[in-house]
Amino acid sequence: FYMLINKRLDPTLTEIDALSGCAFLLSKDYDEDEFKALPPTEKEDVCAELFHTINFLREILNIFSQQEDAKTQGKKH
């Protein structure tokens, strides 16, 4: 993902501001009992969804952490 963003956007990432306002469309918010009642395949799907969402967010933070511009650096706090 980082390589894609780095090639498609200018080095200062000024166009990435749209990400800060984007919502994530995830599956239902399961409580512990509901999650335990799911079939194993659905549990795997929910866990995979969370895993990939967390990795996406980590990549976004990595992109911002490598910027030297003070204004862009401030966006990660």
Salt bridges, closest charged atoms under 4 A:
ASP17 OD1 - LYS75 NZ 2.30
GLU32 OE2 - LYS36 NZ 3.08
GLU34 OE2 - LYS28 NZ 2.79
